[in-house]
Amino acid sequence: MLALLEHSVTRLGGTYAMEDTDSMAIIATKNGGSVPCEGGTSLVTNQPSINALSWKQVEEIACRFEALNPYDRSAIPGSVLKIESDNFDPKTKKQRQLYCLAISAKRYALFLKDRRGNPELLRKDSNNETDRWSEHGLGDLLNPIDPESEDRLWVGQVWKKMVLNCLGKPASDLEFETRPAVGRVTVSSPAVARPLENFNAGKHYAQQIKPFNFLLTCHVKPFGHPKGADPERFHLVAPYDNDATQWLKKMWIDQYTGNTHPITTGDSGIRNTARVKTYGDVLREYEHHPESKCADAAGKPCEQQTVGLLQRRHIRVDQVRYIGKESNRLEAVDAGLVHSGADIYTEYVDKTRDEWQTHILPLLKRMPLQNLIDQSGLSRRALLDIRAGRSRPHRQNQERLTRIAGSDMATRAYSIPLVHQHAEERFSVNGHKA
């Protein structure tokens, strides 16, 4: 369905700000026309631009999808595509021009502009039926103004600042940017509870951290780990405290070792201290999050400063690996308690399609047999059986043959650089045309 919608938009020369599983923010104005945009293919007043569809064209696209409505028309009439009520003023019911700041498919905010060009976010009970900014990537953080409050309007303040930055307008720092960025997790498994044994030792039961109690959690800055800590197996938690002024004064517990550490948001010369991210650090990373699924106008992978019209990245399948995502740990991943993919991914090895079969063995078959014998120390008969697929070497010999094959491939690459390079260029051109 989304592919059909995308085709309907691009067929008319249009594009979109962002799309997700069941939605798309189509670039459109009342009468259509060109809109300035970095990376756009057309030029208006010597500026790169993109084509905006008209509101009428968007309505026509939605009407075309009425033929795909699988429901009883008397119960659910019309198209399966709905033009959101955000597009209409809640008081006058007239359609209005919306603007969108999109960082990625799930990170976006919709806003209006006043007569002076200042942005106004779409807010519930103000200018819209609901708040229209994303909390994706920020949902695990506590309210930095009042940790006990469920009010998420602080996220709106974050988006307002990002929109102002994007429009080149002055934006003040938020009052909570210097506070440590802290989230809340639940003691929901033995793995979370185990590091708390030292904390609980000798305490009365009422003072202990028990299953399903809340914990505080924070995020360590790059290179901010205490000396000797493994960055992929280090995460700090602490007993829950709704007083934000006490967070920096607490001793925090490493969930992997149970060791305690003080934290700081600045520089520290104390080896045992962990330097943690502030709300300001997290929000800057959020604002400049690179969209890994897309490329820039030149076809290069997006970076933190990439802006403008993006395109899909072109990929080549190098190897097929079957992995399973352990769904019972999704909460821990969202909260940042898991840092290594190996902790949540289980690989299901298919020996008929692993790297040995698809890459290494073909290279070994192309190498002169005598060279393999001299370099590996294996017998002629053993190597013949291995190359024919009649036997598979044990781990140590397999690693040795893999190194030999890699070394031989690197040596051979110097003798055919032009052929290899031309093949890569031809694939890139065809890929972009497709």
C-alpha positions as CSV (number, residue, x, y, z in Angstrom):
1,M,0.0,0.0,0.0
2,L,2.8,2.4,0.9
3,A,4.6,1.6,-2.3
4,L,1.4,2.4,-4.3
5,L,1.1,5.7,-2.5
6,E,4.7,6.6,-3.1
7,H,4.3,5.7,-6.8
8,S,1.2,7.9,-7.1
9,V,3.1,10.9,-5.6
10,T,6.3,10.5,-7.6
11,R,4.4,9.9,-10.8
12,L,3.1,13.5,-10.5
13,G,6.6,14.7,-9.9
14,G,6.0,15.1,-6.1
15,T,7.9,13.9,-3.1
16,Y,7.3,13.6,0.7
17,A,8.9,14.9,3.9
18,M,8.7,11.5,5.7
19,E,6.8,8.2,5.5
20,D,6.1,5.4,7.9
21,T,4.3,2.1,7.8
22,D,0.8,3.5,7.2
23,S,1.3,7.3,6.6
24,M,3.1,9.8,4.4
25,A,3.6,13.6,4.8
26,I,3.3,14.7,1.1
27,I,4.9,18.0,0.2
28,A,1.9,20.1,-1.0
29,T,0.7,23.7,-1.1
30,K,-2.6,25.2,-2.1
31,N,-1.8,25.6,-5.7
32,G,1.4,23.5,-6.0
33,G,4.7,24.7,-7.5
34,S,8.3,24.8,-6.6
35,V,9.6,24.8,-3.0
36,P,13.3,25.6,-2.3
37,C,15.1,22.5,-1.0
38,E,18.8,21.5,-0.9
39,G,19.4,18.5,-3.1
40,G,16.4,19.3,-5.3
41,T,16.8,18.7,-9.0
42,S,15.0,21.8,-10.4
43,L,16.2,25.4,-10.0
44,V,14.0,28.4,-9.0
45,T,15.7,31.8,-8.6
46,N,19.1,29.9,-8.8
47,Q,18.2,27.7,-5.8
48,P,17.7,23.9,-5.8
49,S,14.1,23.1,-5.4
50,I,11.5,20.4,-5.4
51,N,8.0,20.2,-6.9
52,A,5.1,20.5,-4.4
53,L,1.8,19.0,-5.4
54,S,-1.5,21.0,-5.0
55,W,-4.0,20.1,-2.3
56,K,-6.4,19.1,-5.0
57,Q,-3.8,16.6,-6.4
58,V,-3.4,15.1,-2.9
59,E,-7.2,14.7,-2.6
60,E,-7.3,13.0,-6.0
61,I,-4.6,10.5,-4.9
62,A,-6.6,9.7,-1.8
63,C,-9.8,9.2,-3.9
64,R,-8.0,6.7,-6.2
65,F,-7.4,4.4,-3.2
66,E,-11.1,4.2,-2.6
67,A,-11.1,1.2,-5.0
68,L,-8.9,-0.7,-2.5
69,N,-11.4,-0.3,0.4
70,P,-12.0,-3.9,1.5
71,Y,-14.8,-3.0,4.0
72,D,-18.5,-2.8,3.8
73,R,-19.1,0.6,2.1
74,S,-22.2,1.2,4.2
75,A,-20.2,0.8,7.4
76,I,-16.9,2.3,6.3
77,P,-17.3,4.4,3.2
78,G,-14.7,6.3,1.2
79,S,-11.0,5.7,0.7
80,V,-8.6,3.7,2.8
81,L,-6.4,6.9,2.8
82,K,-7.5,9.6,5.1
83,I,-6.3,13.3,4.9
84,E,-5.6,14.0,8.6
85,S,-7.6,16.6,10.5
86,D,-4.3,18.4,11.3
87,N,-4.6,19.9,7.8
88,F,-7.7,21.9,8.8
89,D,-8.2,24.7,11.3
90,P,-10.2,23.3,14.3
91,K,-12.3,26.5,14.5
92,T,-12.9,27.5,10.9
93,K,-12.6,24.0,9.4
94,K,-10.7,25.5,6.4
95,Q,-7.6,23.8,5.1
96,R,-4.3,25.5,6.2
97,Q,-0.7,25.2,5.2
98,L,1.3,22.9,7.4
99,Y,5.1,22.7,7.7
100,C,7.2,19.7,8.8
101,L,10.6,19.2,10.4
102,A,11.5,15.6,9.7
103,I,14.7,14.0,11.1
104,S,13.7,10.5,10.2
105,A,10.6,8.4,9.6
106,K,9.6,8.4,13.3
107,R,11.2,11.7,14.4
108,Y,9.2,14.7,13.1
109,A,7.1,17.6,14.2
110,L,4.3,19.6,12.4
111,F,4.0,23.3,12.8
112,L,2.4,26.5,11.5
113,K,3.9,29.9,10.8
114,D,2.5,33.2,11.9
115,R,2.6,36.3,9.9
116,R,6.2,37.0,10.9
117,G,7.3,33.5,9.9
118,N,7.7,32.4,13.5
119,P,6.8,28.7,14.1
120,E,3.9,27.5,16.2
121,L,3.8,23.8,17.0
122,L,0.5,21.9,16.6
123,R,-0.7,21.6,20.2
124,K,-3.8,20.1,21.8
125,D,-6.4,22.6,23.0
126,S,-4.5,25.4,21.3
127,N,-4.5,25.1,17.5
128,N,-5.1,21.4,17.0
129,E,-7.0,18.4,18.2
130,T,-3.7,16.7,19.5
131,D,0.0,17.4,20.0
132,R,1.8,16.6,16.7
133,W,5.4,16.0,17.6
134,S,7.2,12.7,18.0
135,E,8.6,11.3,21.2
136,H,10.4,8.5,19.4
137,G,13.9,8.3,20.9
138,L,12.9,10.4,23.9
139,G,10.2,8.3,25.5
140,D,12.6,6.6,28.0
141,L,13.6,9.9,29.6
142,L,12.0,11.3,32.7
143,N,10.4,14.7,32.7
144,P,13.4,16.9,33.6
145,I,11.2,19.6,35.1
146,D,9.1,17.3,37.3
147,P,10.2,13.7,37.3
148,E,7.0,12.5,38.9
149,S,4.8,14.3,36.3
150,E,3.4,12.4,33.3
151,D,3.3,15.8,31.4
152,R,5.4,15.5,28.2
153,L,5.2,19.1,27.1
154,W,8.9,19.4,27.7
155,V,9.3,17.4,24.5
156,G,7.4,20.1,22.8
157,Q,9.9,22.7,24.1
158,V,12.7,20.5,22.6
159,W,11.0,20.4,19.2
160,K,10.3,24.2,19.3
161,K,14.0,24.8,19.8
162,M,14.9,22.4,17.0
163,V,12.5,24.1,14.6
164,L,13.8,27.5,15.4
165,N,17.4,26.3,14.8
166,C,16.3,24.8,11.5
167,L,14.7,28.2,10.4
168,G,17.7,30.1,11.4
169,K,15.9,32.0,14.2
170,P,17.3,32.6,17.7
171,A,16.5,29.9,20.2
172,S,17.3,30.1,23.9
173,D,18.8,27.2,25.9
174,L,16.3,25.2,27.8
175,E,16.5,25.4,31.6
176,F,17.0,21.6,32.0
177,E,19.8,21.1,29.4
178,T,22.6,20.8,32.0
179,R,20.9,18.1,34.1
180,P,21.9,14.5,33.7
181,A,19.6,12.7,31.3
182,V,17.9,10.1,33.4
183,G,15.3,7.5,32.6
184,R,13.2,5.1,34.7
185,V,13.3,1.3,34.4
186,T,11.6,-1.5,36.3
187,V,13.4,-4.4,38.1
188,S,11.7,-6.9,35.8
189,S,14.2,-9.7,35.6
190,P,17.0,-11.5,37.6
191,A,19.6,-9.9,35.3
192,V,18.5,-6.4,36.5
193,A,18.1,-7.5,40.1
194,R,21.4,-9.4,40.4
195,P,23.8,-6.3,40.5
196,L,21.7,-4.9,43.4
197,E,22.6,-7.7,45.8
198,N,25.5,-5.6,47.3
199,F,23.2,-2.6,47.7
200,N,20.6,-4.7,49.5
201,A,23.0,-6.5,51.7
202,G,22.4,-5.8,55.4
203,K,19.4,-3.6,54.8
204,H,15.9,-4.2,56.2
205,Y,13.5,-5.6,53.6
206,A,11.5,-2.4,53.5
207,Q,14.7,-0.5,52.5
208,Q,15.8,-3.0,49.8
209,I,15.2,-2.7,46.1
210,K,12.7,-5.4,45.3
211,P,11.3,-6.9,42.1
212,F,9.1,-4.5,40.1
213,N,10.5,-1.5,41.9
214,F,11.6,1.5,39.8
215,L,15.3,2.3,39.1
216,L,17.0,5.4,37.7
217,T,19.2,4.8,34.6
218,C,21.6,7.2,32.8
219,H,23.7,7.1,29.7
220,V,27.5,7.4,29.8
221,K,29.2,9.8,27.3
222,P,31.6,8.5,24.7
223,F,34.9,7.8,26.4
224,G,33.3,8.7,29.7
225,H,33.5,5.2,31.2
226,P,35.6,4.7,34.4
227,K,39.1,3.3,33.8
228,G,39.0,-0.4,33.0
229,A,35.3,-0.6,32.2
230,D,34.1,-2.4,29.1
231,P,31.9,0.1,27.1
232,E,29.7,-2.7,25.8
233,R,29.1,-4.2,29.3
234,F,28.7,-1.1,31.5
235,H,25.5,0.5,32.4
236,L,24.6,2.6,35.5
237,V,21.4,2.3,37.6
238,A,20.4,3.8,40.9
239,P,17.6,3.6,43.5
240,Y,14.7,5.7,42.3
241,D,14.6,9.2,43.5
242,N,12.2,11.9,42.2
243,D,14.4,14.7,43.4
244,A,16.5,15.7,40.4
245,T,18.9,17.7,42.6
246,Q,20.1,14.4,44.2
247,W,21.0,12.5,41.0
248,L,24.5,13.8,40.8
249,K,25.1,13.1,44.5
250,K,24.1,9.4,44.3
251,M,26.5,6.4,44.0
252,W,25.4,4.6,40.9
253,I,25.6,0.8,40.4
254,D,27.0,-0.9,37.3
255,Q,24.4,-3.5,36.3
256,Y,27.0,-5.9,35.0
257,T,29.4,-6.0,38.0
258,G,27.5,-4.5,40.9
259,N,30.4,-2.0,41.5
260,T,29.4,1.6,42.5
261,H,30.5,4.8,40.8
262,P,30.0,8.5,41.3
263,I,28.8,10.4,38.2
264,T,29.5,13.8,36.8
265,T,28.3,15.8,33.8
266,G,31.6,17.6,33.3
267,D,35.3,16.6,33.3
268,S,36.7,14.6,36.2
269,G,40.1,13.4,37.0
270,I,38.8,10.7,39.4
271,R,39.2,7.3,37.8
272,N,36.2,5.7,39.4
273,T,33.8,8.5,38.1
274,A,31.6,8.1,35.1
275,R,30.9,11.1,32.9
276,V,27.2,10.9,31.9
277,K,25.2,12.7,29.2
278,T,23.0,15.7,30.0
279,Y,19.6,16.4,28.5
280,G,21.5,18.9,26.3
281,D,23.8,16.2,25.1
282,V,21.0,13.8,24.3
283,L,19.0,16.6,22.5
284,R,21.9,17.6,20.3
285,E,22.4,14.0,19.3
286,Y,18.7,13.7,18.6
287,E,18.6,16.8,16.5
288,H,21.5,15.7,14.3
289,H,20.6,12.0,14.2
290,P,21.7,10.7,10.7
291,E,19.0,8.8,8.8
292,S,20.9,5.5,8.2
293,K,18.4,4.2,5.7
294,C,18.9,7.1,3.3
295,A,21.6,8.7,1.2
296,D,22.1,12.4,0.4
297,A,21.7,14.0,-3.0
298,A,25.1,12.7,-4.1
299,G,24.2,9.1,-3.1
300,K,26.5,9.1,0.0
301,P,25.3,7.8,3.4
302,C,23.7,10.5,5.5
303,E,25.8,12.1,8.2
304,Q,24.9,14.2,11.2
305,Q,24.9,17.4,9.1
306,T,23.0,16.1,6.1
307,V,20.0,18.1,5.2
308,G,17.7,18.5,2.2
309,L,16.2,15.9,-0.2
310,L,17.3,12.4,0.5
311,Q,17.2,9.2,-1.5
312,R,17.2,5.5,-0.8
313,R,20.6,3.9,-0.3
314,H,21.6,1.2,-2.8
315,I,22.9,-2.0,-1.2
316,R,24.4,-5.3,-2.4
317,V,23.8,-8.5,-0.5
318,D,27.2,-9.8,0.7
319,Q,26.0,-12.6,3.0
320,V,22.8,-13.9,4.4
321,R,22.7,-14.4,8.1
322,Y,19.7,-15.6,10.0
323,I,19.2,-13.8,13.4
324,G,16.4,-13.6,15.9
325,K,15.6,-10.6,18.0
326,E,14.7,-11.6,21.6
327,S,11.4,-9.8,22.0
328,N,11.4,-10.2,25.8
329,R,14.3,-7.7,26.0
330,L,12.9,-4.9,23.9
331,E,12.2,-2.8,27.0
332,A,15.8,-3.2,28.1
333,V,17.0,-2.1,24.6
334,D,14.7,1.0,24.6
335,A,16.0,2.0,28.1
336,G,19.6,1.6,27.0
337,L,20.3,-1.2,29.4
338,V,21.7,-3.3,26.5
339,H,24.7,-2.0,24.6
340,S,25.9,-5.0,22.6
341,G,24.0,-6.6,19.7
342,A,25.3,-10.0,20.8
343,D,23.2,-9.7,23.9
344,I,19.9,-9.7,22.0
345,Y,20.6,-11.3,18.7
346,T,20.7,-15.1,18.3
347,E,22.3,-16.3,15.1
348,Y,20.9,-19.4,13.4
349,V,23.8,-20.7,11.2
350,D,23.0,-22.2,7.9
351,K,26.1,-24.1,7.0
352,T,25.1,-24.3,3.3
353,R,25.1,-20.5,3.1
354,D,27.7,-19.3,5.6
355,E,30.8,-17.3,4.8
356,W,32.9,-20.4,4.4
357,Q,30.7,-21.8,1.7
358,T,29.9,-18.6,-0.1
359,H,33.3,-16.7,0.1
360,I,36.2,-18.7,1.4
361,L,35.7,-22.1,-0.4
362,P,35.4,-20.5,-3.9
363,L,38.7,-18.6,-3.2
364,L,40.5,-21.8,-2.1
365,K,39.3,-23.6,-5.2
366,R,40.9,-20.9,-7.4
367,M,44.3,-21.0,-5.6
368,P,47.0,-23.4,-6.9
369,L,46.9,-26.5,-4.8
370,Q,50.7,-26.5,-4.1
371,N,50.5,-23.0,-2.7
372,L,47.8,-24.1,-0.3
373,I,49.9,-27.1,0.8
374,D,52.9,-24.9,1.4
375,Q,51.0,-22.2,3.3
376,S,48.6,-24.4,5.4
377,G,50.8,-27.4,6.2
378,L,47.8,-29.7,5.4
379,S,48.1,-32.8,3.3
380,R,47.2,-32.9,-0.4
381,R,44.4,-35.4,0.3
382,A,42.9,-33.3,3.1
383,L,42.9,-30.2,0.9
384,L,41.3,-32.0,-2.1
385,D,38.5,-33.2,0.2
386,I,38.0,-29.7,1.6
387,R,37.9,-28.0,-1.8
388,A,35.5,-30.7,-3.1
389,G,33.2,-30.1,-0.1
390,R,33.5,-33.7,1.1
391,S,34.9,-32.6,4.5
392,R,35.0,-29.4,6.6
393,P,38.2,-28.6,8.5
394,H,38.0,-28.2,12.3
395,R,38.0,-24.6,13.7
396,Q,41.7,-24.0,13.9
397,N,42.4,-25.2,10.3
398,Q,39.3,-23.3,9.0
399,E,40.6,-20.1,10.5
400,R,44.1,-20.7,9.0
401,L,42.6,-21.3,5.5
402,T,40.4,-18.3,5.9
403,R,43.5,-16.1,6.5
404,I,45.3,-17.6,3.6
405,A,42.3,-17.0,1.3
406,G,42.0,-13.4,2.4
407,S,45.7,-12.8,1.9
408,D,45.6,-14.3,-1.6
409,M,42.6,-12.2,-2.5
410,A,44.3,-9.0,-1.4
411,T,47.4,-9.9,-3.4
412,R,45.4,-10.8,-6.5
413,A,43.5,-7.5,-6.3
414,Y,46.6,-5.5,-7.1
415,S,47.0,-7.3,-10.4
416,I,43.4,-6.5,-11.7
417,P,42.5,-3.0,-10.2
418,L,41.0,-1.6,-13.4
419,V,38.6,-4.5,-14.0
420,H,37.4,-4.5,-10.4
421,Q,37.0,-0.7,-10.4
422,H,35.0,-0.7,-13.6
423,A,32.7,-3.4,-12.3
424,E,32.0,-1.3,-9.2
425,E,31.3,1.8,-11.3
426,R,29.0,0.0,-13.7
427,F,26.9,-1.4,-10.7
428,S,26.7,2.0,-9.1
429,V,25.3,3.6,-12.3
430,N,22.8,0.9,-12.9
431,G,21.8,1.1,-9.3
432,H,21.1,4.8,-9.4
433,K,19.1,4.4,-12.6
434,A,17.0,1.7,-11.1
